[in-house]
Amino acid sequence: MRTRQCGDPCCNAWQAVPLLVLLWAAVATPLRAQEPSIDTPYRWIEKGLRFGVSPGYILTSRGSLGVGPGSTPTGAGRFRIRVSNPLSFEVDLTYGKSDRHILNPFAPGGPAFVDTLSSNWLLAEAAVQFTFTGSRTWHGIQPYLIFGGGGIFGLGEETTPLIEALDLDRFIYEIGSAPAFLAAGGIEWILSRTLGLSFEARDHIWRLKAPEGFFDPEVLQIIIESGAPAPSESEWTNNIEFALTFWIYP
């Protein structure tokens, strides 16, 4: 029995389809492998607005007399918004509770600390953040610098009857209000589209003014004779804060 063969051109074309499919699969696979792929460690940070909560610790300088605010844990609230590719604007409010030493210049043997008081204070600062990677991260990390300024304000500064008993009113340092400058460096890890974690070292440079009583001629003579450091009417001190900040990108 003889098999009937199709002589129709359309029939011959349909018979060639499987061969063309096999040929396309054999050629397309190596061609796809040769296509360039984008592999970069940089990732875009989609949101430019963020809020942060920051526990930390500040190492303060008490000044030449040793009566300034002492080192203490801190807590801060931060707001930051991107204004250009590498720059963001930042507002910070930092709270601390420091101790202050009472220095009695008339103590036997020369000036001596006789008691300690506590002071609540608030540090208000506005700053500009410069990021080295712009509005992107490198392997999820964004290093940056911060520069700004503001002021430190004393809140509810403690007193004691000893001050009146020893007639030391003019020798008690109070924070009151003082200007401050800020210089900082940090690294932020972008954990997700809405969360970030940063570590920062901040130098808060604020002004200390010595109580006016230490500049009485009698007191200055006592200080000189005792070999204690001479008071400075006004001095700028470096106060280094280390802080973790938990960021929320709403």
C-alpha positions, 0 to 999 in steps of 0.5 A, a space after each residue: 500500500 502506497 502512502 499518499 504524499 501532500 504536494 500542496 505548498 501550504 502542507 509543506 510549510 506546516 511540516 517545516 514549523 517544528 524544525 523552525 521552532 527547534 532552530 529558534 530555541 537553539 539560537 535564542 538561548 546563547 543570545 540571551 546569555 550574551 545580553 548585558 545585565 545591570 549589577 550595581 551595589 547602589 540602590 535608590 532611596 525612594 523616600 526623602 522624609 524621615 523621623 528618628 528616635 535616638 538614644 545616646 550618651 554625651 561625654 561633656 567637657 566641664 570647662 576650666 573650673 570644672 563646674 559645667 554640665 557633666 556626661 549623661 545619657 541622652 534622648 533625641 527626636 530627629 526630623 530630616 527631609 531631602 532637599 537635593 540629591 546629596 543634601 537633607 535638612 535636619 531639626 533635632 531636639 536632644 534632652 539630657 540630665 547632667 550634674 553640676 559641681 559646686 565649687 567653693 573658692 573659700 574652702 580650707 586649702 584652696 578651692 574645692 568641690 563641696 556638693 553636686 546639683 542636677 540640671 535638665 537641659 534641652 539642645 535644639 539644633 538645625 543642620 544640613 546633612 551631606 551624603 557621600 552616596 547622594 540619594 542612594 546607598 552603597 550595599 545598603 549603607 549611606 555614609 554622611 556628614 552633618 553641620 549645623 548649630 542652635 542652642 542649649 537651654 537649662 530646664 529646672 536647674 536644681 538648687 540646695 540650702 548649702 548655697 545660701 549657707 556658704 554664701 555661694 550664690 555668685 559662684 554657681 554655674 547655671 546653664 541658662 541658655 548658650 549658643 551651640 554648633 554641631 559637627 557630626 559624622 554617621 552611617 545609616 543602614 537602610 533596612 527596608 523601604 520604611 526603616 533605617 538604623 544609623 550610628 553617629 558621633 556628634 560634636 556639640 560645641 557650646 559656650 560656657 560662661 564662668 560665674 561672675 564671682 570667680 573674677 573678684 580680685 580676692 577670689 582670683 588671688 586665692 585661685 592663683 595661690 592654690 595653683 588651681 586653673 584660672 577661670 575663663 570668662 567664656 570658653 567653647 567646649 567640645 561635647 562628644 555624643 554617640 547615638 543610635 537613631 531608629 528612622 521611620 520613612 513614612 
